[in-house]
């Protein structure tokens, strides 16, 4: 009985040690992930009048320069719905395709596998307006589809839980500020206003080795 208990305890120690060691050995690794949640446009004369939050999804690539600093590239799709009149169905949609590049700083929470993080970066945001789910709105006397791309910035706060098998889950809250005022193509209405949106996302990720690297130096965490 004592021998069996010793084996079980030895396995438990090995599993725990492997989990901690892997968490420290993220340097030089990349990760690919998917995340989804909800978003809401927060400002802009038209954009900020959305009825409620709608879904957003992202694909995420991350590269770990060190155990504390990572570069993050993301792209996805989200939208909000609007009513054209009292009691009408949602018949106008504002869409956004955010493509962002930024840095993420994180630190381990005690001896756990939880890593809180902060991040910020730049982005290009493809905005569009649809009359219905199937048809795009038109501008300039109907000659152009109401879609355009404009720069912006974002910030994030969240956390990630690293499993010993190379997978992780994360929860993030993000704020995006989009600079789209005085768009040359669309001098009025939707195309002539800065806007912003917030989002909350839950994601899953898998880490893989991009180059051969040894364990992180002691104290690098």
MIRODO-834037 format. One record per residue: x, y, z of N, C-alpha, C in turn; residue number from 0; chain. Coordinates in steps of 0.02 Angstrom, whole numbers. Layout:
<<X,Y,Z>,<X,Y,Z>,<X,Y,Z>,NUM,A>
...
END
This chain:
<<42,-61,0>,<0,0,0>,<43,63,0>,0,A>
<<95,62,44>,<139,120,47>,<177,129,-17>,1,A>
<<195,73,-51>,<231,77,-114>,<187,109,-167>,2,A>
<<123,88,-169>,<76,116,-218>,<66,191,-205>,3,A>
<<60,210,-141>,<53,280,-124>,<114,320,-145>,4,A>
<<174,290,-137>,<235,324,-157>,<237,335,-232>,5,A>
<<214,286,-271>,<212,293,-344>,<164,348,-365>,6,A>
<<105,349,-333>,<55,401,-349>,<82,471,-333>,7,A>
<<115,478,-275>,<143,542,-257>,<199,563,-304>,8,A>
<<240,514,-326>,<294,529,-373>,<266,553,-440>,9,A>
<<213,520,-463>,<181,542,-526>,<153,612,-519>,10,A>
<<121,625,-461>,<92,691,-450>,<145,745,-451>,11,A>
<<203,731,-419>,<258,779,-419>,<285,791,-489>,12,A>
<<291,737,-528>,<316,744,-597>,<269,785,-640>,13,A>
<<203,773,-632>,<154,811,-671>,<157,885,-652>,14,A>
<<159,898,-587>,<163,968,-565>,<226,1002,-588>,15,A>
<<282,966,-584>,<346,994,-607>,<346,1007,-681>,16,A>
<<317,961,-720>,<313,970,-792>,<271,1030,-810>,17,A>
<<216,1040,-773>,<172,1097,-786>,<208,1163,-775>,18,A>
<<244,1168,-717>,<280,1229,-702>,<337,1240,-750>,19,A>
<<373,1186,-767>,<430,1193,-813>,<406,1215,-881>,20,A>
<<350,1187,-904>,<326,1207,-971>,<305,1280,-970>,21,A>
<<273,1301,-916>,<252,1371,-912>,<310,1418,-917>,22,A>
<<369,1398,-890>,<429,1441,-893>,<462,1436,-961>,23,A>
<<448,1382,-998>,<483,1369,-1061>,<442,1391,-1121>,24,A>
<<411,1450,-1117>,<373,1476,-1173>,<416,1521,-1217>,25,A>
<<477,1535,-1197>,<521,1579,-1235>,<536,1547,-1303>,26,A>
<<528,1585,-1356>,<542,1560,-1423>,<485,1519,-1453>,27,A>
<<430,1513,-1417>,<372,1477,-1442>,<322,1524,-1474>,28,A>
<<286,1499,-1523>,<230,1535,-1551>,<166,1501,-1530>,29,A>
<<109,1534,-1540>,<45,1502,-1526>,<-5,1525,-1577>,30,A>
<<-53,1483,-1591>,<-108,1499,-1635>,<-172,1487,-1596>,31,A>
<<-220,1531,-1602>,<-281,1524,-1562>,<-342,1553,-1595>,32,A>
<<-399,1533,-1569>,<-464,1559,-1589>,<-500,1587,-1528>,33,A>
<<-533,1643,-1536>,<-571,1671,-1480>,<-636,1700,-1505>,34,A>
<<-685,1702,-1462>,<-750,1729,-1480>,<-783,1761,-1420>,35,A>
<<-829,1807,-1433>,<-864,1841,-1379>,<-912,1892,-1407>,36,A>
<<-919,1948,-1372>,<-966,2000,-1393>,<-931,2067,-1400>,37,A>
<<-959,2110,-1443>,<-932,2177,-1454>,<-989,2228,-1458>,38,A>
<<-972,2291,-1446>,<-1020,2346,-1452>,<-984,2409,-1472>,39,A>
<<-1008,2442,-1526>,<-983,2509,-1544>,<-1003,2557,-1489>,40,A>
<<-955,2598,-1466>,<-967,2642,-1409>,<-973,2715,-1426>,41,A>
<<-948,2737,-1483>,<-950,2808,-1500>,<-958,2817,-1575>,42,A>
<<-972,2880,-1595>,<-987,2895,-1665>,<-1061,2908,-1673>,43,A>
<<-1079,2959,-1712>,<-1149,2979,-1718>,<-1194,2922,-1741>,44,A>
<<-1170,2883,-1789>,<-1209,2825,-1811>,<-1187,2761,-1776>,45,A>
<<-1121,2749,-1775>,<-1096,2686,-1746>,<-1118,2677,-1673>,46,A>
<<-1117,2732,-1634>,<-1131,2727,-1563>,<-1204,2717,-1545>,47,A>
<<-1248,2713,-1595>,<-1319,2706,-1582>,<-1345,2635,-1591>,48,A>
<<-1300,2587,-1588>,<-1320,2517,-1596>,<-1366,2494,-1540>,49,A>
<<-1409,2445,-1556>,<-1459,2422,-1507>,<-1427,2382,-1451>,50,A>
<<-1381,2338,-1468>,<-1351,2295,-1417>,<-1288,2262,-1446>,51,A>
<<-1250,2229,-1403>,<-1190,2195,-1425>,<-1206,2138,-1472>,52,A>
<<-1158,2122,-1514>,<-1164,2067,-1561>,<-1099,2026,-1561>,53,A>
<<-1097,1968,-1593>,<-1038,1925,-1589>,<-977,1954,-1624>,54,A>
<<-919,1934,-1600>,<-856,1947,-1634>,<-811,1886,-1625>,55,A>
<<-774,1870,-1677>,<-727,1814,-1675>,<-660,1835,-1702>,56,A>
<<-606,1804,-1676>,<-538,1823,-1696>,<-495,1761,-1702>,57,A>
<<-447,1764,-1747>,<-393,1716,-1749>,<-331,1753,-1724>,58,A>
<<-291,1719,-1682>,<-237,1753,-1645>,<-171,1715,-1655>,59,A>
<<-119,1751,-1673>,<-51,1723,-1674>,<-8,1761,-1625>,60,A>
<<30,1724,-1586>,<72,1756,-1535>,<143,1726,-1538>,61,A>
<<193,1769,-1528>,<262,1746,-1522>,<291,1773,-1457>,62,A>
<<323,1728,-1418>,<348,1746,-1352>,<422,1764,-1356>,63,A>
<<438,1828,-1353>,<507,1851,-1352>,<541,1832,-1287>,64,A>
<<504,1833,-1232>,<529,1812,-1166>,<470,1785,-1127>,65,A>
<<481,1765,-1066>,<426,1740,-1026>,<377,1795,-1006>,66,A>
<<397,1858,-1015>,<354,1914,-997>,<327,1953,-1057>,67,A>
<<361,1951,-1114>,<343,1993,-1171>,<328,1952,-1232>,68,A>
<<272,1967,-1266>,<252,1931,-1326>,<226,1981,-1378>,69,A>
<<235,1964,-1441>,<204,2001,-1496>,<141,1965,-1516>,70,A>
<<88,2004,-1531>,<22,1975,-1545>,<-6,2004,-1610>,71,A>
<<-25,1960,-1656>,<-58,1978,-1719>,<-128,1947,-1719>,72,A>
<<-179,1988,-1732>,<-248,1964,-1730>,<-288,1990,-1790>,73,A>
<<-337,1952,-1811>,<-385,1976,-1861>,<-451,1939,-1850>,74,A>
<<-506,1973,-1864>,<-571,1941,-1851>,<-628,1978,-1885>,75,A>
<<-688,1968,-1858>,<-748,1999,-1887>,<-799,2008,-1832>,76,A>
<<-830,2069,-1831>,<-884,2083,-1784>,<-935,2131,-1815>,77,A>
<<-992,2140,-1781>,<-1044,2183,-1808>,<-1093,2204,-1753>,78,A>
<<-1128,2260,-1766>,<-1184,2283,-1726>,<-1243,2295,-1772>,79,A>
<<-1304,2292,-1744>,<-1366,2302,-1783>,<-1400,2366,-1761>,80,A>
<<-1437,2396,-1807>,<-1470,2461,-1795>,<-1541,2458,-1823>,81,A>
<<-1586,2496,-1792>,<-1654,2501,-1817>,<-1663,2568,-1853>,82,A>
<<-1698,2566,-1909>,<-1711,2627,-1947>,<-1772,2665,-1922>,83,A>
<<-1812,2633,-1882>,<-1872,2666,-1857>,<-1900,2629,-1798>,84,A>
<<-1944,2661,-1761>,<-1972,2631,-1701>,<-2010,2567,-1719>,85,A>
<<-1996,2514,-1685>,<-2031,2451,-1695>,<-2010,2413,-1756>,86,A>
<<-1961,2437,-1794>,<-1939,2402,-1854>,<-1890,2347,-1836>,87,A>
<<-1879,2302,-1882>,<-1829,2250,-1873>,<-1759,2279,-1881>,88,A>
<<-1708,2242,-1859>,<-1640,2264,-1871>,<-1626,2262,-1945>,89,A>
<<-1621,2321,-1977>,<-1614,2322,-2049>,<-1553,2362,-2072>,90,A>
<<-1511,2384,-2026>,<-1446,2413,-2043>,<-1393,2380,-2000>,91,A>
<<-1338,2362,-2031>,<-1283,2330,-1995>,<-1219,2369,-2006>,92,A>
<<-1180,2378,-1953>,<-1112,2406,-1959>,<-1064,2350,-1943>,93,A>
<<-1018,2337,-1988>,<-971,2282,-1980>,<-901,2308,-1970>,94,A>
<<-858,2269,-1938>,<-788,2287,-1929>,<-745,2225,-1936>,95,A>
<<-690,2232,-1973>,<-638,2180,-1977>,<-575,2211,-1947>,96,A>
<<-561,2197,-1882>,<-501,2225,-1851>,<-440,2181,-1864>,97,A>
<<-387,2211,-1889>,<-323,2177,-1896>,<-271,2216,-1857>,98,A>
<<-246,2188,-1803>,<-204,2225,-1756>,<-138,2190,-1744>,99,A>
<<-88,2231,-1727>,<-21,2206,-1710>,<1,2244,-1647>,100,A>
<<20,2207,-1595>,<38,2240,-1533>,<84,2199,-1490>,101,A>
<<98,2225,-1431>,<140,2192,-1381>,<99,2175,-1320>,102,A>
<<117,2120,-1288>,<83,2098,-1227>,<134,2086,-1172>,103,A>
<<121,2116,-1114>,<165,2106,-1056>,<127,2065,-1004>,104,A>
<<158,2013,-977>,<124,1970,-929>,<172,1948,-875>,105,A>
<<142,1923,-821>,<180,1896,-765>,<140,1841,-732>,106,A>
<<174,1792,-706>,<140,1736,-674>,<109,1757,-608>,107,A>
<<49,1732,-594>,<15,1746,-531>,<38,1694,-480>,108,A>
<<85,1713,-437>,<112,1668,-387>,<146,1608,-419>,109,A>
<<130,1549,-392>,<158,1487,-419>,<108,1450,-462>,110,A>
<<54,1484,-481>,<2,1453,-522>,<20,1456,-596>,111,A>
<<-23,1428,-637>,<-15,1432,-710>,<-57,1489,-740>,112,A>
<<-80,1535,-698>,<-118,1593,-720>,<-70,1650,-734>,113,A>
<<-76,1679,-794>,<-32,1735,-815>,<-74,1796,-833>,114,A>
<<-86,1843,-786>,<-119,1905,-804>,<-77,1944,-855>,115,A>
<<-110,1982,-899>,<-72,2021,-949>,<-105,2087,-966>,116,A>
<<-64,2132,-991>,<-85,2196,-1019>,<-57,2200,-1090>,117,A>
<<-94,2233,-1135>,<-69,2238,-1203>,<-94,2302,-1237>,118,A>
<<-59,2321,-1290>,<-78,2380,-1329>,<-46,2374,-1398>,119,A>
<<-75,2410,-1447>,<-46,2408,-1514>,<-84,2450,-1564>,120,A>
<<-67,2441,-1627>,<-96,2478,-1683>,<-137,2430,-1725>,121,A>
<<-182,2459,-1766>,<-223,2417,-1808>,<-248,2452,-1870>,122,A>
<<-270,2411,-1918>,<-309,2434,-1975>,<-378,2404,-1969>,123,A>
<<-429,2446,-1977>,<-498,2426,-1965>,<-538,2435,-2029>,124,A>
<<-564,2381,-2056>,<-607,2384,-2115>,<-679,2390,-2092>,125,A>
<<-710,2447,-2104>,<-778,2461,-2083>,<-825,2456,-2142>,126,A>
<<-887,2438,-2129>,<-936,2434,-2182>,<-1006,2441,-2154>,127,A>
<<-1053,2461,-2197>,<-1123,2469,-2178>,<-1166,2432,-2228>,128,A>
<<-1212,2392,-2202>,<-1257,2353,-2244>,<-1329,2373,-2231>,129,A>
<<-1369,2376,-2285>,<-1441,2390,-2278>,<-1478,2330,-2250>,130,A>
<<-1455,2271,-2270>,<-1483,2209,-2245>,<-1424,2161,-2235>,131,A>
<<-1440,2100,-2212>,<-1387,2051,-2204>,<-1354,2034,-2270>,132,A>
<<-1389,2044,-2325>,<-1363,2023,-2391>,<-1337,2080,-2434>,133,A>
<<-1359,2141,-2423>,<-1342,2196,-2469>,<-1305,2252,-2433>,134,A>
<<-1253,2280,-2467>,<-1215,2336,-2440>,<-1251,2402,-2452>,135,A>
<<-1245,2448,-2405>,<-1270,2516,-2415>,<-1226,2551,-2467>,136,A>
<<-1254,2603,-2499>,<-1219,2639,-2551>,<-1211,2712,-2532>,137,A>
<<-1157,2743,-2557>,<-1144,2814,-2544>,<-1128,2848,-2610>,138,A>
<<-1118,2914,-2607>,<-1103,2954,-2667>,<-1152,2940,-2723>,139,A>
<<-1217,2953,-2706>,<-1272,2943,-2754>,<-1275,2871,-2780>,140,A>
<<-1258,2824,-2737>,<-1265,2754,-2755>,<-1209,2727,-2797>,141,A>
<<-1155,2765,-2806>,<-1100,2742,-2850>,<-1049,2699,-2815>,142,A>
<<-1045,2702,-2747>,<-994,2665,-2711>,<-1024,2627,-2652>,143,A>
<<-997,2567,-2642>,<-1017,2528,-2584>,<-987,2560,-2521>,144,A>
<<-1026,2562,-2468>,<-1005,2598,-2407>,<-959,2553,-2365>,145,A>
<<-897,2546,-2388>,<-845,2509,-2352>,<-780,2549,-2357>,146,A>
<<-740,2548,-2303>,<-677,2583,-2304>,<-631,2556,-2249>,147,A>
<<-566,2571,-2255>,<-516,2547,-2207>,<-480,2607,-2177>,148,A>
<<-470,2605,-2111>,<-442,2663,-2076>,<-400,2639,-2017>,149,A>
<<-352,2679,-1993>,<-309,2657,-1938>,<-342,2666,-1870>,150,A>
<<-310,2635,-1819>,<-334,2643,-1751>,<-284,2614,-1702>,151,A>
<<-302,2616,-1638>,<-261,2589,-1584>,<-305,2548,-1538>,152,A>
<<-273,2505,-1498>,<-312,2465,-1451>,<-273,2454,-1387>,153,A>
<<-310,2435,-1335>,<-280,2414,-1272>,<-317,2353,-1246>,154,A>
<<-284,2312,-1206>,<-315,2252,-1180>,<-293,2238,-1109>,155,A>
<<-336,2203,-1072>,<-319,2176,-1007>,<-351,2108,-1001>,156,A>
<<-315,2061,-972>,<-343,1994,-968>,<-296,1946,-934>,157,A>
<<-305,1883,-947>,<-264,1831,-917>,<-266,1768,-957>,158,A>
<<-217,1725,-946>,<-210,1662,-983>,<-192,1606,-934>,159,A>
<<-221,1547,-943>,<-204,1489,-903>,<-168,1439,-948>,160,A>
<<-105,1423,-931>,<-64,1379,-971>,<-68,1307,-944>,161,A>
<<-89,1261,-988>,<-88,1190,-971>,<-21,1159,-988>,162,A>
<<-6,1102,-958>,<59,1071,-969>,<66,1038,-1037>,163,A>
<<10,1029,-1074>,<13,996,-1139>,<23,1044,-1197>,164,A>
<<36,1108,-1182>,<47,1157,-1235>,<-15,1197,-1254>,165,A>
<<-71,1184,-1220>,<-132,1221,-1233>,<-143,1275,-1180>,166,A>
<<-186,1323,-1195>,<-204,1374,-1146>,<-274,1400,-1160>,167,A>
<<-303,1431,-1110>,<-366,1468,-1119>,<-354,1539,-1095>,168,A>
<<-389,1586,-1125>,<-380,1657,-1106>,<-446,1693,-1104>,169,A>
<<-449,1745,-1064>,<-506,1790,-1060>,<-479,1861,-1065>,170,A>
<<-508,1901,-1112>,<-482,1969,-1124>,<-539,2019,-1131>,171,A>
<<-526,2080,-1108>,<-569,2138,-1120>,<-528,2188,-1160>,172,A>
<<-555,2212,-1217>,<-518,2256,-1261>,<-558,2319,-1277>,173,A>
<<-520,2373,-1290>,<-550,2436,-1312>,<-513,2459,-1375>,174,A>
<<-550,2475,-1428>,<-521,2497,-1491>,<-545,2568,-1506>,175,A>
<<-498,2612,-1524>,<-513,2679,-1547>,<-496,2684,-1621>,176,A>
<<-546,2699,-1663>,<-537,2699,-1736>,<-541,2771,-1761>,177,A>
<<-491,2791,-1800>,<-487,2859,-1826>,<-513,2860,-1899>,178,A>
<<-577,2875,-1907>,<-606,2873,-1974>,<-640,2937,-1994>,179,A>
<<-630,2991,-1956>,<-663,3054,-1972>,<-634,3084,-2036>,180,A>
<<-677,3119,-2074>,<-658,3153,-2136>,<-631,3104,-2188>,181,A>
<<-664,3047,-2194>,<-646,3000,-2247>,<-657,3032,-2315>,182,A>
<<-606,3031,-2358>,<-610,3065,-2423>,<-666,3037,-2466>,183,A>
<<-675,2971,-2464>,<-725,2940,-2508>,<-797,2955,-2487>,184,A>
<<-807,2960,-2420>,<-875,2968,-2394>,<-877,3029,-2348>,185,A>
<<-890,3089,-2374>,<-885,3150,-2335>,<-942,3161,-2285>,186,A>
<<-992,3117,-2283>,<-1047,3128,-2237>,<-1069,3061,-2206>,187,A>
<<-1113,3067,-2158>,<-1142,3010,-2122>,<-1090,2962,-2096>,188,A>
<<-1098,2897,-2110>,<-1057,2846,-2078>,<-982,2856,-2089>,189,A>
<<-963,2879,-2148>,<-892,2884,-2164>,<-857,2945,-2136>,190,A>
<<-892,2986,-2097>,<-862,3048,-2073>,<-867,3053,-1997>,191,A>
<<-842,3001,-1962>,<-844,3003,-1890>,<-793,2954,-1861>,192,A>
<<-757,2977,-1809>,<-718,2930,-1770>,<-765,2883,-1732>,193,A>
<<-742,2824,-1718>,<-783,2778,-1680>,<-739,2735,-1635>,194,A>
<<-770,2699,-1591>,<-735,2653,-1546>,<-780,2594,-1531>,195,A>
<<-749,2539,-1510>,<-790,2483,-1487>,<-753,2444,-1433>,196,A>
<<-792,2412,-1391>,<-765,2369,-1339>,<-783,2297,-1353>,197,A>
<<-744,2251,-1327>,<-759,2180,-1337>,<-735,2139,-1277>,198,A>
<<-769,2084,-1266>,<-750,2035,-1216>,<-746,1968,-1251>,199,A>
<<-687,1932,-1244>,<-677,1870,-1281>,<-648,1816,-1238>,200,A>
<<-669,1754,-1251>,<-641,1695,-1221>,<-609,1654,-1276>,201,A>
<<-547,1630,-1265>,<-511,1596,-1320>,<-475,1534,-1297>,202,A>
<<-455,1494,-1347>,<-412,1436,-1337>,<-352,1442,-1382>,203,A>
<<-293,1419,-1360>,<-231,1427,-1396>,<-190,1364,-1391>,204,A>
<<-146,1355,-1440>,<-98,1299,-1437>,<-29,1325,-1452>,205,A>
<<19,1311,-1409>,<88,1334,-1416>,<130,1282,-1453>,206,A>
<<174,1305,-1497>,<217,1260,-1535>,<286,1292,-1540>,207,A>
<<335,1251,-1554>,<405,1274,-1557>,<422,1299,-1627>,208,A>
<<444,1361,-1631>,<467,1390,-1694>,<542,1378,-1704>,209,A>
<<578,1375,-1649>,<650,1361,-1652>,<669,1322,-1590>,210,A>
<<722,1284,-1593>,<744,1245,-1536>,<772,1291,-1483>,211,A>
<<747,1284,-1422>,<772,1326,-1368>,<772,1287,-1303>,212,A>
<<818,1303,-1259>,<823,1269,-1195>,<776,1301,-1145>,213,A>
<<777,1275,-1084>,<734,1302,-1031>,<751,1375,-1017>,214,A>
<<701,1412,-994>,<713,1482,-978>,<763,1487,-920>,215,A>
<<807,1536,-922>,<856,1544,-868>,<822,1554,-801>,216,A>
<<853,1531,-746>,<823,1542,-680>,<812,1616,-667>,217,A>
<<753,1631,-642>,<738,1701,-626>,<711,1739,-685>,218,A>
<<705,1707,-746>,<679,1743,-804>,<605,1755,-799>,219,A>
<<572,1719,-754>,<501,1730,-745>,<490,1793,-705>,220,A>
END
